[in-house]
Amino acid sequence: MIQIQNLVKRYGDLVALDHLNLTIKEGEVFGLLGPNGSGKTTAINCLLSLLRYDKGSITIFGKEMHPDSYDIKKQIGVVMQNVAVFEQMNVQENIDYFCGLYVKDKEKRKELVEEAIRFAGLEDFRKMRPKKLSGGLLRRLNIACGIVHKPRLIIMDEPTVAVDPQSRNKILEGILELNRQGSTIIYTSHYMEEVEQICSRIAIIDHGRVLATGTKEELKRMIKTGETITIEAIVLDDTTLSEIRQLPHVFDISYEEQTLKVRLSSAKHNLIRVLHYLQEQDISFGRVFSELPTLNDVFLEITGKELRD
């Protein structure tokens, strides 16, 4: 559905996109991850032909994308991080306005608006203006405005920022339903658990380049981390930390506020070895738990950075 080839975008001496290559297949929920300044927003703006780029090509629905490719653009819905609705209009009027940009037939538009209101769970709020809505309802209105015309491709940039857990779950369920209805979705988020929950394939980018692409399972197999052991309420000195670092299969440890995190490569009995060492040293501790690799581990190991808002 989408083919981005050797895309280069410069701002003076800054290279925002450095020969970026991406392929997104029809029917995917495609996660686009990267730290701030990695090139995600620039890539999306180039994809929508809102930015001129210096080199490369973008093909959507089998056609090359240009600023005047209105036949392509009318099949795309965009839900950006910053809520973009009209304060002077109520919920229903906002959704109807955005639908009208794509659908001129009044009866068809009325049908689509009602469907979008039901989809976003805004039936009881249709006559309210945006300033009266909670943060979660406002996000749902923003989504309804972006998807009301039933686009073939939907781009969602941080749609759940600063919303409560209940609204977040509602939004994520809605995204999966849109996908089931036939929309391909490009999804960016700083919440790794969301990406793990809904994305069928993921790309991690930094410095304008793709560092890794695959399903969450494929990405996890790319990294060294096979297990992370966390031990709470434990008091350790530098000598003990050095000895733990030398245990078999340990390749990284961190120790803050009496909490020890040990990252190990895949091997049997990692937890038993660590606990046996602590027992031999007569070191007391509190809660212990072991985790398999998460998408956050993948991101941290591949980029060397924490993913933050």
N, C-alpha and C positions, 0 to 999 in steps of 0.2 A: 504493500500500500504506500509506504514512504521509503524513499531512497535518498539519503544524503551522502554525497561523495566529495571528498577532499575539500571540505568547506573551510575557507579562511576568511576571518574578519579581523581587521586591525583598527585600533584607535591610536593613531600616531605610532609611537614605538611599542605600544601594548598590543600583544597578539591575544585577542579574546578567544578566537577559534583557530586551532592549529591543525589544519587538514583533518577535520572531523568527519568520521564515517559512521553512519547509522543505517540500519535496515529495520523497519517496523512492519510486521505482518498484519494483514487484516484479521480482526477478531481478537487482537491482543489487548491486555491491560499492561501497558509498557511503562515501567518505572524508570525515571530519569533522576539519578542521584549525583550529587556533587556538593562540595563545600561552597560557602559563599565565594563568589568571584571565579567559579570554575568554568563558567560559560553557558550554564543552563538557560538563563533568560535570554542571552544573546542568540543561542541556537533556536529557541522558540520564536523569537522575533524575526529571525531570518527565515524560518520555516513558514511563517505567516506572511512573508514578503513585506514586513514593516521596516526592515533594515536592508540596506544594500550591503552585499558582501563582496570581498575582493577576488575570490576565486572559488571554483567548485560549482556544484549543481544540486538542485533539490527537485525531486520528482514526487508528485502526490497523485494517487489514482491513475498512475501511468502517464501523467502529463507533467511537463516542466512547469514549475511554479514561477509566476511573475506578478508584479504589483497589480496588473489588470486582469489576472486570471479569476474573474468573478464566477465562472462556472465551477471552479474548484472551491473558492472561498465560501460559496453559499452552502457547501456540504460540510463546513467546519464550524464547530461550536467552541467558544473560548470562555473559560472560567478562570480569571486571574486572581492573584492573591489579594489585591486591593479591590474591595467591593465597588462595583460600578453600576449604580442604579440612580434613578432620579428621585430626589427628596420630595419634589412637588407632586409626585404621582403615588397612588396607593399600590399595593402589591399586585393586584390584577392589572392595573393600567401599565405598570412597569413591564410585566411579562408580555402583555399584548403589544406594547411598543416594540420590544425587541423581536417578537415574532413577526411583526409587520415589516421589519427590514428584509425578511426573506420570503414571506408568504403574503400575497396581495389579496387572495380570495378571503372575504370576510367570514363566510361560514366555516371554511377550513381553519382559519385562524382561531375562531371561537372554540372550535373543537380541540385544537392543539393547546390553547391557553388553559382550558379546563383540565386537560390531561396533565399538563405541567404542574398546575396547582395541586392536583391530587398526588402526583408523584412526589412533590416536595413536602407534602403534609401541611399545606398552607390554607386549607379550606376555611378554617376559623379566623384567618387573618387577612383575607383578600381585600378588605376595605381599609386596612391600616396602612399608614405611611411608614417608610423605612425607619425613621427616627424613633418610632414607637416599638420597634421589634427588638428582641434580645439578639445577642451576638450570633447564636446558633441559627435563629430564624432568618436573620439577615444573610447569613451564608447560604442557607437553603434558597432564599429568594435569588441570590446571585447565581446559583447553579440553575435554577428554573429559567432564568433569563437567557442563560448560555446554551441550554439544551432544548428549548421549547420547539424549535423548528426541526427536531429529530435529525441532527447532523450525523453524517456517516463517520466523521472523525471528531473527537472531543479532546481538547487540550485543557488539563486542569493543573494549575500552578498553585500549590499550597492551599487547597480549598478548605482545610480544617483548622487553619491557624486560629488560636485563641477561642476555641469553642469548647463547651462542656462535653464530658464523655458521652452523654446520651445523644446530643446532637451529632457528635462525631460518628457514632455508630450508625445513626440514621443516614448520614451522608455516605459512609462507606457502603452500606447496604444498597443505597441508591445507585452508586457507581457500578456495582456488580450487576444490578438490574439493567442499567443502561447497556452494559456489555452483553448481557443475555439477549437484549432486544436487538442487538446487531451493531452497536457502535464500537469502533476501535478507540481506545483511550490512551493518551499520553499523560502520565501522572507524576508530578514532582512533590516531594514532601521531605521535611526534616524528621518525621516520625517513622523510624525504621519498622516498628510493629505494623503500621498501616501498609507499608510497601510489602512486607512479608505476607500480610493477610490477603491483599487483593491483586498483586501484580503477577502476571504469568511469566514475564521476562523482565530483566533489569539491566540497565547500563550504568556504570559508574564512570563519571568524567571528572577531569581536573586539568587545569591549565589548557582548556580548550581541546583536550584529546580524550578519546575513549580509552580507559584503562582496563576495563573488563566488561564482558556482556555474557548473560546467560540466565537460566532459571536460578532461583535462590539456592537450590540444591547444587547446581553446577558451580555457582560462585563460592559456596562454602567448601567445595572440594579443591578450589584453587589456592586456598590459604594454608598456612602452617598450623594454625590453631585447631586442635582437635577436641580440646576440653578446657574449660576455665573453672578452677576451684576457688571458691570464696570462703574465707574463714574469718568470723567476726569475733570481737572481744578478745583479741590475742595481743600480748605484749612481747615484742621481739627487739633484739639489739642488732647492730650491723653485722656482727659475726654470724649470728643465726641466719639472717637474711642471705648472707653470702653462701652459707652452706645449703640453704634451700634452693638457691639458684643453681647449685651444682648437682641437684638430684636428677636422675634419668628423665629425659624427655621434657624437662623444664626449659623454656627458652625466654620467658619474660615474667617478672613479678612486679607488683606495685604494693606499697604499704602506706596507708593513710588512715589516720584516726582509728588506730587499732583494728584495722580491717586489712587482711592480706588477700590479694588476688594473684593466683598462680596460673599462668597460661602454659599449656603443654601441647605437644604434638600428639597425634593419635597413637594410643597404646593401651594395652590392657592393664588394669590395676593401678592406674595413676593415683587415684584417691587413696587407695590402701597404702601406697608408698609414702605419700605425703603425711598421712596420719600416723603411720608407723614411726616416721622420723620425729614428729612432735612428741609422741609417747616416749620414745627413747630419751629425749631431752627433758622430759617431765615438764612440758609446756602446756598450760591449761588454755582452754579456748571456749568460745560460745558456739553459736550456730555455724554449721558447715553445709554448703551445698555445691553441687557440681552441675555445670551447664554445657551442653553441646554448643558448637559455634552458632552465633546469631549473625544476622545481616550487619549489625553494628560492628562485630568482630571483623567481618569481611571488609567493611568500609575503612575501618581504622588501619588494618594491615595493608590494604592496597594503597590508600592515600596518605597514611601516616598522620591523619587528622581526625579529630572528633567532628561529627556532624552536628552543627548547632544552628539555631535560628539566627 
